[in-house]
């Protein structure tokens, strides 16, 4: 008999650790998005770690700004950014306050509320594609900049909460280069995913954007 996922909320102590410890440990955890229309639950299957001022690929590499302020702590808060003028992406802040490290949520399996996610992801060909990629994940859950700074460890009433779920055994965790990261930050094998999971997004190396002439 397979045990049901643990519904105990993750505490702030879980996030108050080095980012490279937190990131793979998020696999198999359950993200709950509470909306006026009902809850959506997502089992995390792919993440990426970003190590603040130590990481050229991090938004916080060059210091604190209005955009990345939430990354500087406290841990357990949600950092949402807008990219390419089109998409939102969701991160979970970790490490001690001031470290500016965070984990990008890249992909997951919608386990509850799929009908709500489908309304936001009309282009998804099937449910495995609902949250297959960071922008798709945020879109499926209705996450935008209004949720930047949300405390995912709040005792009650938070629109975003993390549950213990079913942690993934280490022999099922894979790692490799982060998707689309350029320069010195592109070499770090800080993307983590569940082996053979169909909701994991495909790897893409960085491609320089060309300006239109």
C-alpha positions as CSV (number, residue, x, y, z in Angstrom):
1,X,0.0,0.0,0.0
2,X,1.4,3.4,-1.0
3,X,1.2,6.0,1.8
4,X,-0.7,9.2,1.1
5,X,1.4,12.4,0.8
6,X,2.1,14.1,4.1
7,X,0.0,17.3,4.4
8,X,2.1,18.9,7.1
9,X,3.1,22.4,6.1
10,X,6.9,23.0,5.6
11,X,8.2,25.3,8.3
12,X,10.6,28.2,7.9
13,X,13.5,26.1,9.2
14,X,13.1,24.0,6.0
15,X,14.0,27.1,3.9
16,X,16.6,28.5,6.3
17,X,19.3,26.3,4.8
18,X,21.9,26.6,1.9
19,X,20.1,26.8,-1.4
20,X,21.8,23.7,-2.8
21,X,20.4,21.7,0.1
22,X,16.9,23.1,-0.2
23,X,16.5,22.8,-4.0
24,X,16.7,19.0,-4.5
25,X,14.7,18.6,-1.2
26,X,11.8,20.5,-2.8
27,X,11.2,17.7,-5.3
28,X,8.0,15.8,-4.4
29,X,6.7,18.5,-2.1
30,X,3.3,19.9,-2.7
31,X,2.6,23.5,-3.5
32,X,-0.9,24.7,-2.7
33,X,-2.3,27.7,-4.5
34,X,-5.5,29.0,-2.9
35,X,-7.7,31.0,-5.2
36,X,-11.3,32.4,-4.9
37,X,-12.3,29.7,-7.4
38,X,-10.8,26.9,-5.3
39,X,-7.4,25.3,-4.6
40,X,-4.8,24.1,-7.1
41,X,-2.2,21.6,-5.9
42,X,1.1,20.9,-7.6
43,X,3.7,18.2,-7.0
44,X,7.1,19.7,-7.7
45,X,9.2,17.8,-10.2
46,X,11.9,20.2,-11.4
47,X,13.7,23.2,-9.8
48,X,16.8,25.4,-10.2
49,X,19.0,26.9,-7.5
50,X,20.3,30.5,-7.6
51,X,23.0,31.4,-5.1
52,X,22.8,35.2,-4.8
53,X,26.0,37.2,-4.9
54,X,28.0,34.0,-5.4
55,X,26.2,33.2,-8.7
56,X,26.5,35.2,-11.9
57,X,23.2,33.6,-13.0
58,X,21.3,35.1,-10.1
59,X,19.2,38.2,-10.2
60,X,20.9,39.2,-6.9
61,X,24.5,38.9,-8.3
62,X,25.0,42.6,-8.6
63,X,23.2,43.6,-5.4
64,X,19.9,44.6,-4.1
65,X,17.3,46.3,-6.2
66,X,13.6,47.1,-6.0
67,X,12.9,44.1,-8.3
68,X,14.9,41.5,-6.3
69,X,14.4,42.9,-2.8
70,X,12.4,39.8,-1.6
71,X,15.3,37.5,-2.4
72,X,17.3,39.0,0.5
73,X,15.0,37.4,3.0
74,X,13.5,36.2,5.2
75,X,13.4,32.6,4.0
76,X,10.2,31.0,3.0
77,X,8.9,33.9,1.1
78,X,7.9,34.0,-2.6
79,X,9.9,35.9,-5.2
80,X,8.0,36.5,-8.4
81,X,9.6,38.2,-11.4
82,X,8.3,39.3,-14.8
83,X,10.4,38.3,-17.8
84,X,10.5,39.0,-21.6
85,X,7.6,41.3,-21.1
86,X,5.3,38.3,-21.1
87,X,5.7,35.8,-18.4
88,X,5.9,35.5,-14.6
89,X,8.2,33.0,-12.8
90,X,8.0,31.9,-9.2
91,X,10.9,31.3,-6.7
92,X,11.1,30.3,-3.1
93,X,13.6,32.3,-1.0
94,X,16.0,30.3,1.2
95,X,19.1,30.6,3.3
96,X,19.6,33.1,6.1
97,X,18.3,36.6,5.7
98,X,20.6,38.7,3.4
99,X,22.0,35.7,1.5
100,X,19.6,36.4,-1.5
101,X,19.4,32.8,-2.6
102,X,16.3,31.3,-4.1
103,X,14.9,28.3,-5.9
104,X,13.1,28.7,-9.2
105,X,10.1,26.4,-9.5
106,X,10.5,25.0,-13.0
107,X,7.9,22.3,-13.4
108,X,5.3,20.2,-11.6
109,X,2.4,17.8,-11.8
110,X,-1.1,19.3,-11.1
111,X,-2.6,16.9,-8.6
112,X,-5.8,18.9,-7.7
113,X,-7.6,21.7,-9.4
114,X,-6.6,20.7,-12.9
115,X,-9.9,22.1,-14.3
116,X,-8.9,25.5,-12.9
117,X,-5.3,25.2,-14.3
118,X,-6.7,24.2,-17.7
119,X,-8.7,27.5,-18.0
120,X,-5.4,29.4,-17.6
121,X,-3.4,27.1,-19.9
122,X,-5.6,26.7,-22.9
123,X,-2.6,25.8,-25.1
124,X,-1.6,22.8,-23.1
125,X,-2.2,19.6,-25.1
126,X,-2.6,17.5,-22.0
127,X,-2.4,17.8,-18.2
128,X,1.3,16.8,-18.2
129,X,2.0,20.1,-20.0
130,X,0.0,22.3,-17.6
131,X,3.0,23.3,-15.5
132,X,5.9,22.0,-17.7
133,X,8.2,25.0,-17.5
134,X,8.5,27.9,-15.0
135,X,6.3,30.3,-17.0
136,X,3.7,27.6,-17.5
137,X,3.8,26.7,-13.8
138,X,3.1,30.3,-12.8
139,X,0.4,30.8,-15.4
140,X,-1.4,27.5,-14.4
141,X,-1.4,28.6,-10.7
142,X,-2.4,32.3,-11.4
143,X,0.9,33.6,-9.9
144,X,1.9,37.1,-10.8
145,X,3.8,40.1,-9.3
146,X,0.9,40.7,-6.9
147,X,2.1,37.6,-5.0
148,X,5.7,38.8,-4.8
149,X,6.7,38.7,-1.1
150,X,4.0,36.3,-0.1
151,X,5.0,34.3,3.1
152,X,4.6,30.6,2.2
153,X,5.2,29.7,5.8
154,X,2.4,31.9,7.3
155,X,0.4,30.0,9.9
156,X,-2.9,30.5,8.0
157,X,-4.5,32.4,5.1
158,X,-1.5,32.5,2.7
159,X,-2.4,32.1,-1.0
160,X,0.7,29.9,-1.4
161,X,1.7,27.1,1.0
162,X,4.2,24.2,0.8
163,X,3.3,20.8,2.2
164,X,5.7,18.0,3.0
165,X,4.2,15.7,0.3
166,X,6.3,12.7,-0.5
167,X,10.1,13.5,-0.6
168,X,12.0,12.0,-3.5
169,X,14.7,9.4,-2.7
170,X,18.2,10.6,-3.7
171,X,18.6,7.9,-6.3
172,X,15.7,9.4,-8.3
173,X,17.1,12.9,-8.3
174,X,19.0,14.1,-11.4
175,X,21.0,17.3,-11.8
176,X,22.5,19.2,-14.7
177,X,23.1,22.7,-16.1
178,X,20.4,25.3,-15.6
179,X,18.2,26.1,-18.6
180,X,19.0,29.3,-20.6
181,X,21.7,30.6,-18.2
182,X,24.6,32.3,-20.0
183,X,28.2,33.0,-19.2
184,X,29.9,31.8,-16.0
185,X,26.6,31.0,-14.4
186,X,25.8,28.5,-17.1
187,X,28.2,25.9,-16.0
188,X,26.7,25.1,-12.6
189,X,24.7,21.8,-12.5
190,X,22.1,23.4,-10.3
191,X,19.0,22.2,-12.0
192,X,17.4,19.3,-10.2
193,X,14.6,17.0,-11.4
194,X,12.8,13.7,-10.8
195,X,14.2,11.0,-13.2
196,X,11.8,10.0,-16.0
197,X,9.0,12.2,-14.8
198,X,6.9,13.3,-17.8
199,X,6.2,16.8,-16.4
200,X,9.9,17.8,-16.4
201,X,10.7,20.5,-19.0
202,X,13.3,19.9,-21.8
203,X,16.8,21.4,-21.3
204,X,17.7,24.3,-23.5
205,X,21.1,26.0,-23.5
206,X,21.3,29.8,-23.5
207,X,20.6,31.4,-26.9
208,X,21.5,35.1,-27.2
209,X,18.5,37.2,-28.1
210,X,18.8,39.1,-31.3
211,X,17.6,42.7,-31.6
212,X,15.3,43.4,-34.5
213,X,16.7,45.8,-37.1
